[in-house]
């Protein structure tokens, strides 16, 4: 009986909060370690990926994932892009660097599939980024809103 009484009075263990090991934490006060870039890795890979996806537009959907996505149409492509974007956000919030890198690659791949489906050339996106270079984000948003209003203004009409 004494053992049962002692067991009842012992404090209950509380759930221990999981924390990341100190060596895995990213510290903003330290410079980022820049690893050497593997041969061939760099922004040009996006142009090559666009070329490959474009070439697969008419390929057999049974042997090409890109062809399968393109054959399923814009809504499915957009859905897949959204799913990958959400997965990327989840890994970013979780602080899982390796998974963030992998999910980011998935996001870029599905974004380029969406570009190919929409008839957007990679160079057009690069040109838009270059146009925005050096422009304040606030000023750019105001400018974009003004352009949209001008472009769609002719389509609006007052309802009697």
Order of alpha helices (4+ residues) and beta strands (2+ residues): alpha-alpha-alpha-alpha-alpha-alpha-alpha
